[in-house]
Amino acid sequence: MAKKSGKITIHDIAYELGLNASTVSRALADNPVVSQKTRDLVRAKAAALNYQPNRIAAALRRGRSDILGVIVPALDRAFFGKVIRGIEEKAGKAGFHIIVCQSYDSAKRERAMVDTLRRLQVDGIMVSVAKDKEQANNVDFYQNVIASGFPIHFFDTIAEGVDAPVVVIDNEQGGFEATSHLIKAGYQRIAHLRGPQHVPIYRDRYLGYIRAMEAGGLTVDPGYVIDIVSHFDNGEEAFLSLWDLTQPPDAVFSSSDYSAAAGIKASEKHGIRVPEDLAIIGFSNESFTEIITPNLSTVDQQTLEMGRRTAERMIAVVAGNATSEDMEQRLVLAPRVIVRGSSSVL
């Protein structure tokens, strides 16, 4: 009889059937060298014993695991959930599985996740990098990984200074179009809730805001630019600091939907009408933007498409059939402004 405890191996199946382990291995691989009758017999016994193949061992033999790694800052954000859905959609159709890890916005943990996934013999890793300031320390780490021949692709938040393929939204254009929407709607005193400027996506959104203000002939008041950490927690504080100004803004472009939503909540709490007294537009098109009151205007980041294109490019490289388009270092997707009740026309 096969052992009663522990992981079932091909040797256990071979013992049960009175076959050689090599015959069982070939049968499980559907090798035509083994008769169909024996292949069916081996598969039936494997199922009866609840045999699970050792994917890592198989990967070492084949030189490919058909498993891809994905690292994101957090899984509780709708943005990353949609990107992962896009990745899984393309990966599944191509016969790949994915393993998803969270960095919790820690560059140190991100490095550990890359090392862990590589030990698990994944074929490549797709990363949206952590936003903490320690990310600068990961440049040499990623360069060494890539120099070893291991595929790394970045999406959304990228590692600056690392020569690797990336898929991003045009954040500067998104900031420009969001601010331009407010200007075209008739707003004149437009403030900006600015994300951490060491993070490329927030820096680009701020540059888009500046460009739109200049194009619209409006002056950027330094007092209207408030630095935030792009979370719900300090959004109320940021909005109230703006409202306490001698001449408060009549509109706000936030680099984050979370801070924009906090602004709507703070406005309601303090009797500020949105959009009558203050128009608000965010960035990302998180799922909650459609259900808060008023609905939040925002910039859509093409999350599903970002996931799909990132996966397509990675799979093409792993499969060895990448085209020149797949190998382009930077794929930039176009943003789309979604106008809702928080910034209706004056």
C-alpha atoms as a printed R data frame, in Angstrom:
    type eleno elety resid chain resno       x      y       z
1   ATOM     1    CA   MET     A     1   0.000  0.000   0.000
2   ATOM     2    CA   ALA     A     2   1.011  3.598  -0.519
3   ATOM     3    CA   LYS     A     3   2.035  5.572   2.541
4   ATOM     4    CA   LYS     A     4  -0.835  6.878   4.637
5   ATOM     5    CA   SER     A     5   0.665 10.279   5.364
6   ATOM     6    CA   GLY     A     6   2.921 12.761   3.613
7   ATOM     7    CA   LYS     A     7   2.933 13.995   0.040
8   ATOM     8    CA   ILE     A     8   2.025 11.415  -2.591
9   ATOM     9    CA   THR     A     9   4.767 10.968  -5.216
10  ATOM    10    CA   ILE     A    10   5.065  9.166  -8.525
11  ATOM    11    CA   HIS     A    11   6.874  6.393  -6.618
12  ATOM    12    CA   ASP     A    12   3.718  5.772  -4.577
13  ATOM    13    CA   ILE     A    13   1.648  5.517  -7.767
14  ATOM    14    CA   ALA     A    14   4.258  3.207  -9.304
15  ATOM    15    CA   TYR     A    15   4.186  0.985  -6.175
16  ATOM    16    CA   GLU     A    16   0.376  0.741  -6.257
17  ATOM    17    CA   LEU     A    17   0.346 -0.251  -9.934
18  ATOM    18    CA   GLY     A    18   3.501 -2.348 -10.026
19  ATOM    19    CA   LEU     A    19   5.107 -0.028 -12.585
20  ATOM    20    CA   ASN     A    20   8.406  1.809 -12.859
21  ATOM    21    CA   ALA     A    21   8.439  5.425 -11.670
22  ATOM    22    CA   SER     A    22   9.725  6.487 -15.093
23  ATOM    23    CA   THR     A    23   6.681  4.870 -16.733
24  ATOM    24    CA   VAL     A    24   4.358  6.713 -14.348
25  ATOM    25    CA   SER     A    25   6.145  9.992 -15.087
26  ATOM    26    CA   ARG     A    26   5.760  9.523 -18.838
27  ATOM    27    CA   ALA     A    27   2.111  8.505 -18.441
28  ATOM    28    CA   LEU     A    28   1.311 11.626 -16.426
29  ATOM    29    CA   ALA     A    29   3.027 13.706 -19.110
30  ATOM    30    CA   ASP     A    30   0.780 11.972 -21.709
31  ATOM    31    CA   ASN     A    31   3.845 10.615 -23.500
32  ATOM    32    CA   PRO     A    32   2.714  8.387 -26.419
33  ATOM    33    CA   VAL     A    33   5.588  6.008 -25.658
34  ATOM    34    CA   VAL     A    34   3.280  4.667 -22.932
35  ATOM    35    CA   SER     A    35   0.125  2.909 -24.102
36  ATOM    36    CA   GLN     A    36  -3.196  4.710 -23.789
37  ATOM    37    CA   LYS     A    37  -4.463  1.962 -21.465
38  ATOM    38    CA   THR     A    38  -1.536  2.484 -19.081
39  ATOM    39    CA   ARG     A    39  -1.846  6.270 -19.263
40  ATOM    40    CA   ASP     A    40  -5.534  6.026 -18.293
41  ATOM    41    CA   LEU     A    41  -4.699  3.610 -15.494
42  ATOM    42    CA   VAL     A    42  -1.998  5.881 -14.081
43  ATOM    43    CA   ARG     A    43  -4.190  8.997 -14.248
44  ATOM    44    CA   ALA     A    44  -7.026  7.181 -12.471
45  ATOM    45    CA   LYS     A    45  -4.726  5.995  -9.690
46  ATOM    46    CA   ALA     A    46  -3.180  9.477  -9.390
47  ATOM    47    CA   ALA     A    47  -6.654 10.953  -8.939
48  ATOM    48    CA   ALA     A    48  -7.607  8.290  -6.390
49  ATOM    49    CA   LEU     A    49  -4.482  9.037  -4.337
50  ATOM    50    CA   ASN     A    50  -4.961 12.822  -4.705
51  ATOM    51    CA   TYR     A    51  -1.552 13.146  -6.312
52  ATOM    52    CA   GLN     A    52  -0.362 16.727  -6.836
53  ATOM    53    CA   PRO     A    53   2.577 17.217  -9.213
54  ATOM    54    CA   ASN     A    54   5.672 19.036  -7.947
55  ATOM    55    CA   ARG     A    55   5.525 22.123 -10.144
56  ATOM    56    CA   ILE     A    56   8.898 23.429  -9.016
57  ATOM    57    CA   ALA     A    57  10.603 20.164  -9.910
58  ATOM    58    CA   ALA     A    58   8.771 20.129 -13.246
59  ATOM    59    CA   ALA     A    59   9.832 23.704 -13.870
60  ATOM    60    CA   LEU     A    60  13.460 22.824 -13.270
61  ATOM    61    CA   ARG     A    61  13.192 19.952 -15.766
62  ATOM    62    CA   ARG     A    62  11.362 21.963 -18.444
63  ATOM    63    CA   GLY     A    63  13.039 25.293 -17.881
64  ATOM    64    CA   ARG     A    64   9.608 26.951 -17.536
65  ATOM    65    CA   SER     A    65   6.880 26.844 -14.881
66  ATOM    66    CA   ASP     A    66   4.037 28.652 -16.682
67  ATOM    67    CA   ILE     A    67   3.613 30.689 -13.501
68  ATOM    68    CA   LEU     A    68   3.973 34.471 -13.360
69  ATOM    69    CA   GLY     A    69   4.445 36.629 -10.283
70  ATOM    70    CA   VAL     A    70   2.595 39.889  -9.610
71  ATOM    71    CA   ILE     A    71   3.571 42.349  -6.867
72  ATOM    72    CA   VAL     A    72   1.296 45.260  -5.929
73  ATOM    73    CA   PRO     A    73   1.342 47.704  -3.000
74  ATOM    74    CA   ALA     A    74  -2.071 46.547  -1.708
75  ATOM    75    CA   LEU     A    75  -4.876 44.231  -2.737
76  ATOM    76    CA   ASP     A    76  -7.639 46.175  -0.999
77  ATOM    77    CA   ARG     A    77  -7.651 48.890  -3.668
78  ATOM    78    CA   ALA     A    78 -10.044 48.477  -6.562
79  ATOM    79    CA   PHE     A    79  -7.424 49.813  -8.959
80  ATOM    80    CA   PHE     A    80  -5.055 46.893  -8.353
81  ATOM    81    CA   GLY     A    81  -7.904 44.399  -8.260
82  ATOM    82    CA   LYS     A    82  -8.886 45.424 -11.785
83  ATOM    83    CA   VAL     A    83  -5.298 45.353 -13.045
84  ATOM    84    CA   ILE     A    84  -4.868 41.833 -11.652
85  ATOM    85    CA   ARG     A    85  -8.130 40.818 -13.308
86  ATOM    86    CA   GLY     A    86  -6.718 42.016 -16.637
87  ATOM    87    CA   ILE     A    87  -3.479 40.119 -16.027
88  ATOM    88    CA   GLU     A    88  -5.321 36.912 -15.097
89  ATOM    89    CA   GLU     A    89  -7.557 37.229 -18.147
90  ATOM    90    CA   LYS     A    90  -4.622 37.170 -20.555
91  ATOM    91    CA   ALA     A    91  -2.483 34.793 -18.501
92  ATOM    92    CA   GLY     A    92  -5.253 32.204 -18.235
93  ATOM    93    CA   LYS     A    93  -5.914 32.201 -21.967
94  ATOM    94    CA   ALA     A    94  -2.206 31.622 -22.584
95  ATOM    95    CA   GLY     A    95  -2.036 28.726 -20.099
96  ATOM    96    CA   PHE     A    96  -0.259 30.628 -17.324
97  ATOM    97    CA   HIS     A    97  -1.096 30.854 -13.625
98  ATOM    98    CA   ILE     A    98  -0.264 33.848 -11.425
99  ATOM    99    CA   ILE     A    99   0.908 34.318  -7.841
100 ATOM   100    CA   VAL     A   100   0.017 37.690  -6.315
101 ATOM   101    CA   CYS     A   101   2.007 39.311  -3.484
102 ATOM   102    CA   GLN     A   102   1.565 42.561  -1.542
103 ATOM   103    CA   SER     A   103   4.429 44.886  -0.686
104 ATOM   104    CA   TYR     A   104   2.320 47.106   1.605
105 ATOM   105    CA   ASP     A   105   4.180 50.003  -0.017
106 ATOM   106    CA   SER     A   106   7.458 48.782   1.501
107 ATOM   107    CA   ALA     A   107  10.453 48.686  -0.850
108 ATOM   108    CA   LYS     A   108  12.217 46.275   1.495
109 ATOM   109    CA   ARG     A   109   9.298 43.838   1.470
110 ATOM   110    CA   GLU     A   110   9.067 44.244  -2.300
111 ATOM   111    CA   ARG     A   111  12.652 43.000  -2.688
112 ATOM   112    CA   ALA     A   112  11.850 40.034  -0.450
113 ATOM   113    CA   MET     A   113   8.801 39.212  -2.588
114 ATOM   114    CA   VAL     A   114  10.902 39.268  -5.779
115 ATOM   115    CA   ASP     A   115  13.422 36.898  -4.183
116 ATOM   116    CA   THR     A   116  10.649 34.578  -2.956
117 ATOM   117    CA   LEU     A   117   8.937 34.430  -6.336
118 ATOM   118    CA   ARG     A   118  12.234 33.675  -8.057
119 ATOM   119    CA   ARG     A   119  12.863 30.800  -5.639
120 ATOM   120    CA   LEU     A   120   9.417 29.494  -6.587
121 ATOM   121    CA   GLN     A   121  10.650 29.347 -10.199
122 ATOM   122    CA   VAL     A   122   8.121 31.795 -11.672
123 ATOM   123    CA   ASP     A   123   8.861 32.676 -15.287
124 ATOM   124    CA   GLY     A   124   8.689 36.438 -14.792
125 ATOM   125    CA   ILE     A   125   7.448 39.102 -12.405
126 ATOM   126    CA   MET     A   126   5.172 42.104 -13.000
127 ATOM   127    CA   VAL     A   127   5.556 44.871 -10.419
128 ATOM   128    CA   SER     A   128   3.829 48.079  -9.387
129 ATOM   129    CA   VAL     A   129   6.525 49.385  -7.081
130 ATOM   130    CA   ALA     A   130   6.124 50.553  -3.495
131 ATOM   131    CA   LYS     A   131   5.724 54.288  -2.997
132 ATOM   132    CA   ASP     A   132   7.971 54.724   0.033
133 ATOM   133    CA   LYS     A   133  11.178 56.729  -0.271
134 ATOM   134    CA   GLU     A   134  13.281 53.584   0.129
135 ATOM   135    CA   GLN     A   135  12.334 52.641  -3.442
136 ATOM   136    CA   ALA     A   136  15.478 54.456  -4.637
137 ATOM   137    CA   ASN     A   137  17.460 51.695  -2.925
138 ATOM   138    CA   ASN     A   138  15.859 49.106  -5.216
139 ATOM   139    CA   VAL     A   139  17.421 50.430  -8.426
140 ATOM   140    CA   ASP     A   140  20.623 48.398  -8.173
141 ATOM   141    CA   PHE     A   141  18.619 45.382  -6.977
142 ATOM   142    CA   TYR     A   142  16.382 45.399 -10.054
143 ATOM   143    CA   GLN     A   143  19.253 46.097 -12.408
144 ATOM   144    CA   ASN     A   144  21.063 43.020 -11.090
145 ATOM   145    CA   VAL     A   145  17.944 40.862 -11.434
146 ATOM   146    CA   ILE     A   146  17.399 42.003 -15.016
147 ATOM   147    CA   ALA     A   147  21.102 41.587 -15.864
148 ATOM   148    CA   SER     A   148  20.772 37.926 -14.832
149 ATOM   149    CA   GLY     A   149  18.285 37.467 -17.688
150 ATOM   150    CA   PHE     A   150  15.189 37.250 -15.505
151 ATOM   151    CA   PRO     A   151  12.119 39.078 -16.968
152 ATOM   152    CA   ILE     A   152  10.808 42.025 -14.925
153 ATOM   153    CA   HIS     A   153   7.988 44.245 -16.185
154 ATOM   154    CA   PHE     A   154   6.648 47.311 -14.364
155 ATOM   155    CA   PHE     A   155   3.165 48.824 -14.470
156 ATOM   156    CA   ASP     A   156   1.494 51.922 -12.998
157 ATOM   157    CA   THR     A   157   4.155 52.998 -10.475
158 ATOM   158    CA   ILE     A   158   7.561 52.246 -11.957
159 ATOM   159    CA   ALA     A   159  11.149 52.015 -10.731
160 ATOM   160    CA   GLU     A   160  12.893 55.096 -12.104
161 ATOM   161    CA   GLY     A   161  16.385 54.459 -13.397
162 ATOM   162    CA   VAL     A   162  15.719 50.781 -14.158
163 ATOM   163    CA   ASP     A   163  15.901 49.727 -17.807
164 ATOM   164    CA   ALA     A   164  12.858 47.468 -18.073
165 ATOM   165    CA   PRO     A   165   9.542 47.389 -19.975
166 ATOM   166    CA   VAL     A   166   6.730 49.435 -18.417
167 ATOM   167    CA   VAL     A   167   3.005 49.958 -18.992
168 ATOM   168    CA   VAL     A   168   1.683 53.239 -17.614
169 ATOM   169    CA   ILE     A   169  -1.108 55.739 -17.996
170 ATOM   170    CA   ASP     A   170  -0.173 59.219 -19.236
171 ATOM   171    CA   ASN     A   171  -0.417 60.767 -15.779
172 ATOM   172    CA   GLU     A   172   0.647 64.243 -16.889
173 ATOM   173    CA   GLN     A   173  -2.012 64.285 -19.594
174 ATOM   174    CA   GLY     A   174  -4.541 63.000 -17.071
175 ATOM   175    CA   GLY     A   175  -3.704 65.860 -14.710
176 ATOM   176    CA   PHE     A   176  -3.905 68.302 -17.606
177 ATOM   177    CA   GLU     A   177  -7.315 67.050 -18.751
178 ATOM   178    CA   ALA     A   178  -8.766 66.937 -15.233
179 ATOM   179    CA   THR     A   179  -7.707 70.542 -14.563
180 ATOM   180    CA   SER     A   180  -8.783 71.649 -18.050
181 ATOM   181    CA   HIS     A   181 -12.230 70.194 -17.398
182 ATOM   182    CA   LEU     A   182 -12.574 72.438 -14.339
183 ATOM   183    CA   ILE     A   183 -11.347 75.479 -16.280
184 ATOM   184    CA   LYS     A   184 -13.759 74.840 -19.149
185 ATOM   185    CA   ALA     A   185 -16.571 74.451 -16.629
186 ATOM   186    CA   GLY     A   186 -15.892 78.011 -15.504
187 ATOM   187    CA   TYR     A   187 -13.885 77.525 -12.326
188 ATOM   188    CA   GLN     A   188 -11.046 80.025 -11.772
189 ATOM   189    CA   ARG     A   189  -9.458 79.348  -8.371
190 ATOM   190    CA   ILE     A   190  -8.330 75.746  -8.759
191 ATOM   191    CA   ALA     A   191  -6.378 74.045  -6.003
192 ATOM   192    CA   HIS     A   192  -4.410 70.806  -6.200
193 ATOM   193    CA   LEU     A   193  -3.996 68.071  -3.601
194 ATOM   194    CA   ARG     A   194  -0.505 66.896  -4.516
195 ATOM   195    CA   GLY     A   195   0.766 63.387  -3.865
196 ATOM   196    CA   PRO     A   196   4.356 62.647  -2.750
197 ATOM   197    CA   GLN     A   197   6.654 64.141  -5.369
198 ATOM   198    CA   HIS     A   198   9.268 61.376  -5.152
199 ATOM   199    CA   VAL     A   199   6.629 59.149  -6.775
200 ATOM   200    CA   PRO     A   200   6.579 59.633 -10.595
201 ATOM   201    CA   ILE     A   201   2.798 59.289 -11.038
202 ATOM   202    CA   TYR     A   202   2.038 62.075  -8.577
203 ATOM   203    CA   ARG     A   203   4.792 64.301  -9.900
204 ATOM   204    CA   ASP     A   204   3.400 63.930 -13.417
205 ATOM   205    CA   ARG     A   205  -0.164 64.680 -12.293
206 ATOM   206    CA   TYR     A   206   1.074 67.871 -10.650
207 ATOM   207    CA   LEU     A   207   2.926 68.869 -13.832
208 ATOM   208    CA   GLY     A   208  -0.299 68.312 -15.783
209 ATOM   209    CA   TYR     A   209  -2.117 70.619 -13.369
210 ATOM   210    CA   ILE     A   210   0.535 73.324 -13.826
211 ATOM   211    CA   ARG     A   211   0.426 72.986 -17.614
212 ATOM   212    CA   ALA     A   212  -3.375 73.264 -17.722
213 ATOM   213    CA   MET     A   213  -3.405 76.331 -15.478
214 ATOM   214    CA   GLU     A   214  -0.826 78.052 -17.678
215 ATOM   215    CA   ALA     A   215  -2.684 77.061 -20.859
216 ATOM   216    CA   GLY     A   216  -5.883 78.473 -19.363
217 ATOM   217    CA   GLY     A   217  -4.213 81.758 -18.465
218 ATOM   218    CA   LEU     A   218  -4.627 81.148 -14.732
219 ATOM   219    CA   THR     A   219  -2.074 81.806 -12.005
220 ATOM   220    CA   VAL     A   220  -0.968 78.939  -9.784
221 ATOM   221    CA   ASP     A   221  -1.264 80.139  -6.193
222 ATOM   222    CA   PRO     A   222   1.293 78.241  -4.031
223 ATOM   223    CA   GLY     A   223  -1.254 78.355  -1.204
224 ATOM   224    CA   TYR     A   224  -3.594 76.287  -3.348
225 ATOM   225    CA   VAL     A   225  -1.127 73.392  -3.610
226 ATOM   226    CA   ILE     A   226  -1.448 71.083  -0.596
227 ATOM   227    CA   ASP     A   227   0.797 68.055  -0.069
228 ATOM   228    CA   ILE     A   228  -1.007 64.899   1.007
229 ATOM   229    CA   VAL     A   229  -0.159 61.230   1.461
230 ATOM   230    CA   SER     A   230  -2.965 60.277  -0.951
231 ATOM   231    CA   HIS     A   231  -5.104 58.452   1.554
232 ATOM   232    CA   PHE     A   232  -8.465 59.158   3.133
233 ATOM   233    CA   ASP     A   233  -6.956 59.957   6.534
234 ATOM   234    CA   ASN     A   234  -5.678 63.515   5.981
235 ATOM   235    CA   GLY     A   235  -8.077 64.504   3.199
236 ATOM   236    CA   GLU     A   236 -10.375 66.397   5.563
237 ATOM   237    CA   GLU     A   237  -7.463 68.329   7.055
238 ATOM   238    CA   ALA     A   238  -6.222 69.248   3.570
239 ATOM   239    CA   PHE     A   239  -9.610 70.545   2.451
240 ATOM   240    CA   LEU     A   240 -10.193 72.562   5.569
241 ATOM   241    CA   SER     A   241  -6.794 74.246   5.216
242 ATOM   242    CA   LEU     A   242  -7.916 75.385   1.775
243 ATOM   243    CA   TRP     A   243 -11.327 76.545   2.989
244 ATOM   244    CA   ASP     A   244  -9.713 78.614   5.758
245 ATOM   245    CA   LEU     A   245  -7.879 80.775   3.200
246 ATOM   246    CA   THR     A   246  -8.961 84.401   2.788
247 ATOM   247    CA   GLN     A   247 -10.065 83.518  -0.731
248 ATOM   248    CA   PRO     A   248 -10.748 79.782  -0.788
249 ATOM   249    CA   PRO     A   249 -10.652 77.858  -4.079
250 ATOM   250    CA   ASP     A   250 -13.793 77.178  -6.048
251 ATOM   251    CA   ALA     A   251 -12.471 73.843  -7.371
252 ATOM   252    CA   VAL     A   252  -9.988 71.133  -6.424
253 ATOM   253    CA   PHE     A   253  -8.129 68.601  -8.515
254 ATOM   254    CA   SER     A   254  -6.942 65.793  -6.249
255 ATOM   255    CA   SER     A   255  -4.199 63.375  -7.293
256 ATOM   256    CA   SER     A   256  -6.123 60.640  -5.484
257 ATOM   257    CA   ASP     A   257  -9.762 59.542  -5.422
258 ATOM   258    CA   TYR     A   258  -9.360 58.768  -1.720
259 ATOM   259    CA   SER     A   259  -8.421 62.330  -0.804
260 ATOM   260    CA   ALA     A   260 -11.119 63.668  -3.120
261 ATOM   261    CA   ALA     A   261 -13.717 61.492  -1.369
262 ATOM   262    CA   ALA     A   262 -12.447 62.726   1.995
263 ATOM   263    CA   GLY     A   263 -12.969 66.241   0.668
264 ATOM   264    CA   ILE     A   264 -16.587 65.514  -0.200
265 ATOM   265    CA   LYS     A   265 -17.128 64.114   3.283
266 ATOM   266    CA   ALA     A   266 -15.428 67.132   4.904
267 ATOM   267    CA   SER     A   267 -17.441 69.548   2.757
268 ATOM   268    CA   GLU     A   268 -20.714 67.967   3.804
269 ATOM   269    CA   LYS     A   269 -19.654 68.035   7.453
270 ATOM   270    CA   HIS     A   270 -18.845 71.753   7.335
271 ATOM   271    CA   GLY     A   271 -21.764 72.934   5.194
272 ATOM   272    CA   ILE     A   272 -19.785 73.380   1.958
273 ATOM   273    CA   ARG     A   273 -21.913 72.448  -1.029
274 ATOM   274    CA   VAL     A   274 -20.396 70.274  -3.777
275 ATOM   275    CA   PRO     A   275 -20.309 71.373  -6.564
276 ATOM   276    CA   GLU     A   276 -22.163 74.656  -5.882
277 ATOM   277    CA   ASP     A   277 -19.492 76.032  -3.529
278 ATOM   278    CA   LEU     A   278 -16.621 73.725  -4.439
279 ATOM   279    CA   ALA     A   279 -16.093 71.437  -7.422
280 ATOM   280    CA   ILE     A   280 -13.975 68.307  -6.905
281 ATOM   281    CA   ILE     A   281 -12.325 65.866  -9.302
282 ATOM   282    CA   GLY     A   282 -10.116 62.927  -8.344
283 ATOM   283    CA   PHE     A   283  -7.848 60.468 -10.115
284 ATOM   284    CA   SER     A   284  -8.065 56.681 -10.607
285 ATOM   285    CA   ASN     A   285 -11.801 55.887 -10.977
286 ATOM   286    CA   GLU     A   286 -11.975 53.735  -7.855
287 ATOM   287    CA   SER     A   287 -15.195 51.742  -7.495
288 ATOM   288    CA   PHE     A   288 -16.582 53.946  -4.694
289 ATOM   289    CA   THR     A   289 -16.556 57.052  -6.918
290 ATOM   290    CA   GLU     A   290 -19.914 56.059  -8.431
291 ATOM   291    CA   ILE     A   291 -21.712 55.436  -5.152
292 ATOM   292    CA   ILE     A   292 -20.751 58.405  -2.961
293 ATOM   293    CA   THR     A   293 -22.945 61.531  -3.004
294 ATOM   294    CA   PRO     A   294 -22.394 63.433  -5.170
295 ATOM   295    CA   ASN     A   295 -20.758 60.966  -7.541
296 ATOM   296    CA   LEU     A   296 -17.079 61.829  -7.886
297 ATOM   297    CA   SER     A   297 -15.666 63.072 -11.170
298 ATOM   298    CA   THR     A   298 -12.358 61.343 -11.837
299 ATOM   299    CA   VAL     A   299  -9.708 60.264 -14.342
300 ATOM   300    CA   ASP     A   300  -9.995 56.671 -15.513
301 ATOM   301    CA   GLN     A   301  -6.645 54.849 -15.722
302 ATOM   302    CA   GLN     A   302  -7.660 52.010 -18.048
303 ATOM   303    CA   THR     A   303  -6.934 49.481 -15.345
304 ATOM   304    CA   LEU     A   304  -8.128 46.366 -17.180
305 ATOM   305    CA   GLU     A   305  -6.221 47.354 -20.306
306 ATOM   306    CA   MET     A   306  -3.118 48.065 -18.238
307 ATOM   307    CA   GLY     A   307  -3.279 44.546 -16.803
308 ATOM   308    CA   ARG     A   308  -3.960 42.938 -20.153
309 ATOM   309    CA   ARG     A   309  -1.148 44.709 -21.967
310 ATOM   310    CA   THR     A   310   1.347 44.070 -19.155
311 ATOM   311    CA   ALA     A   311   0.519 40.353 -19.205
312 ATOM   312    CA   GLU     A   312   0.622 40.152 -23.008
313 ATOM   313    CA   ARG     A   313   4.075 41.686 -23.135
314 ATOM   314    CA   MET     A   314   5.426 39.496 -20.343
315 ATOM   315    CA   ILE     A   315   4.004 36.290 -21.832
316 ATOM   316    CA   ALA     A   316   5.440 37.143 -25.247
317 ATOM   317    CA   VAL     A   317   8.904 37.503 -23.709
318 ATOM   318    CA   VAL     A   318   8.618 34.300 -21.663
319 ATOM   319    CA   ALA     A   319   7.290 32.329 -24.642
320 ATOM   320    CA   GLY     A   320  10.077 33.640 -26.857
321 ATOM   321    CA   ASN     A   321   7.802 35.137 -29.511
322 ATOM   322    CA   ALA     A   322   7.946 38.827 -28.585
323 ATOM   323    CA   THR     A   323   7.568 41.293 -31.433
324 ATOM   324    CA   SER     A   324   9.341 44.636 -31.672
325 ATOM   325    CA   GLU     A   325   6.154 46.226 -30.287
326 ATOM   326    CA   ASP     A   326   6.201 43.882 -27.288
327 ATOM   327    CA   MET     A   327   9.800 44.822 -26.626
328 ATOM   328    CA   GLU     A   328   9.182 48.574 -26.604
329 ATOM   329    CA   GLN     A   329  10.350 49.800 -23.240
330 ATOM   330    CA   ARG     A   330   7.448 52.155 -22.545
331 ATOM   331    CA   LEU     A   331   3.788 51.633 -23.404
332 ATOM   332    CA   VAL     A   332   1.696 54.673 -22.482
333 ATOM   333    CA   LEU     A   333  -2.100 54.400 -22.277
334 ATOM   334    CA   ALA     A   334  -4.402 57.387 -22.711
335 ATOM   335    CA   PRO     A   335  -6.354 58.642 -19.667
336 ATOM   336    CA   ARG     A   336 -10.058 59.480 -19.804
337 ATOM   337    CA   VAL     A   337 -11.875 62.109 -17.743
338 ATOM   338    CA   ILE     A   338 -15.218 60.925 -16.340
339 ATOM   339    CA   VAL     A   339 -17.453 63.862 -15.426
340 ATOM   340    CA   ARG     A   340 -19.923 63.235 -12.608
341 ATOM   341    CA   GLY     A   341 -21.888 65.293 -10.100
342 ATOM   342    CA   SER     A   342 -18.967 66.616  -8.048
343 ATOM   343    CA   SER     A   343 -17.834 68.939 -10.850
344 ATOM   344    CA   SER     A   344 -20.951 69.755 -12.831
345 ATOM   345    CA   VAL     A   345 -20.887 72.819 -15.063
346 ATOM   346    CA   LEU     A   346 -21.508 76.130 -13.289
